[in-house]
Amino acid sequence: MTFSLEIKETNLPKQRLLNDSWIFAWISKSVTSLRLLSLDVPDRVARGQGTRLTCGYDLEGDTLYSIKWYRDDVEFFRYVPTDRPPGQFFPLQGIKVDLDKSRNGSVFIRDISHLTAGVYKCEISADAPSFQTVSAEKPMSVQESAGHAQQKAYRSSVNILLLSMLLILRYHL
């Protein structure tokens, strides 16, 4: 946020102008605006793989309080830089967070399953005095990996073959 101050000819005493200018400068320095710059959540991830979700932000002079991650409005990861440890995982079905690879604005999810799909939200909060909060969300779906799809096709073929053999045996008996 940028402010400009223009001083024009006036009849006010110079001391008053200096005091007003100082107050305006102090206000402009104390006004901050936390901004969310990006939300990187893949549209689709392969089952069995891992993925990193990233939230880019600019504190614009403010102090970070927390970064929280949600799937379908249920919190599963929180980063609070003043906590020890700073990263905390809250168990949620289909979510396996790798805490060693998760920090600040990113969280790493490993062993993706069909339960991992959902709408992911990143929420960033500033500390006192502003307590501003910004958030963004994006859906993520899970696709079968090539190997898993081949396994399913093979199992289906085997099941059809076995069913056919059972029908033939039943017919002949």
Residue, then its C-alpha position, 0 to 999 in steps of 0.5 A: m500500500t503506497f501513500s503520497l503526501e503533497i504539501k501546498e502553500t498554506n497559512l498554517p504554521k510550519q510546525r503544524l505541517l511537520n506534525d501532521s506529516w509525521i502522523f501521516a507517515w506513522i500511519s502509512k508505515s503501520v498499515t500493512s496488507l497481507r497478500l496471498l500470491s499463489l496457491d499451487v495445488p495440482d489438478r490431478v495426482a497419481r494414486g500411490q505418488g506424493t505431491r507438494l501443495t504450496c501457498g505463496y504469500d507476502l506479509e508486507g511488513d506484518t508478522l506471520y502467525s500461522i499457515k493452515w491447510y484444510r481438505d474439504d474444510v477440515e484442518f490437517f496441517r498447521y505451521v506456526p513458526t513460534d511453536r516447537p516443532p513448528g509443523q503439526f499434523f492432524p490425522l485425516q483419512g486419506i492424508k499422510v503428511d511428510l513432516d520432514k518435507s513440510r514447512n512454512g508455506s508448503v505441505f507434502i502429502r505422500d502415498i496418495s489414495h482415492l481418499t486424498a481427493g477433495v478441495y484444498k484450502c490454504e489459510i494464512s494469518a498474521d500476528a498482532p496487531s493486524f490479525q489479518t487472514v487470507s485464504a484460497e482453495k482449489p480442488m484436487s482429484v486422484q487418478e489411477s496410476a498406469g501400473h494400477a490401471q493395468q493391474k485392474a484390467y488384468r484382474s478383470s480379465v482373470n475374473i471373467l476367465l474364472l467365471s467363464m470356466l465355472l459356467i462351463l463346468r456347471y453346464h457340463l456337470 
